[in-house]
Amino acid sequence: MIKCNSHFTTLILFSVLCLFACKGKYQITQTKRAEYNINNDLPVDSNIIKTYNPYKVQMEAEMNKVIAHSNVLMSKVESDKNPESLLSNFFADATFHEAQKIDNNIDFAIPTSKGGLRMDISKGEVTMSNIFETMPFENELIVFTLSGTDTQNLINFIALNNGEPVSGLRMKIVDKKPVNITIKGKPFDASKSYRILTTDYLAGGGDNFQSFKKPIDKKHLGLKVRTALINYVQNLEKEGKNINPILDGRITKN
């Protein structure tokens, strides 16, 4: 017993000595720094170029590949200022079309806001890069089941914004409010629930969308918006068809 206590006492003393020995005080006595300007005056680093150039060549070849043809210019400017545009109709119809291959019970789609449409798509050849520039985000498509009240609030918000890219939904905007609302050709019924295709970004409150906060149900499709767009235009090309959106009066304004 005495031997054990002796070992224990020795251990305590050793720990105390280590504790005090480790409490050294350090002070900064000198600092040196230099600025390195990153501009055109920097010499080219050939090693860096050799490292990334093969990837650059491969990426440019992929991005410059022609994957479709368009009969019309789809303008972002027109999309920003009008309730309905060729660009917004194309975007909404394409994503809705591809999503319905996975779930054919979707009532209507709002797969982006106007702000999410980033670039024109020119008339003529459409490259992979054009799709990436128009849709540069990694947004996922999700189907939300909303109550009639939340659906009405969503439609009200679309009208307040002077329209958004939609498919399957039609309405007229009068004094910033929606009238003559139809969904899949049938009058809107506030007593019913509706299944709406949108993205994780808008559903999360992006661009001030709030109607998806309390869904009855939601379903992830495992499909990105950009992938849907690419699949849609590539399938048109395989069928010998061009992209040819039209203004069909889905959202009009007094």
Secondary structure, 3 states (H helix, E strand, C coil): CHHHHHHHHHHHHHHHHHHHHCCCCCCCCCCCCCCCCCCCCCCCCHHHHHHHHHHHHHHHHHHCCEEEEECCCECHHHHHHCCCCHHHHHHHHHHHHHHCCCCCCCCEECCCCHHHCCCCECCEEEEHHHHHHHCCCCCEEEEEEECHHHHHHHHHHHHHCCCCCCECEEEEEECCEEEEEEECCEECCCCCCEEEEEEHHHHCCHHHCCCCCCCCEEEEEEEEHHHHHHHHHHHHHHCCCCECCCCCCCEEEC
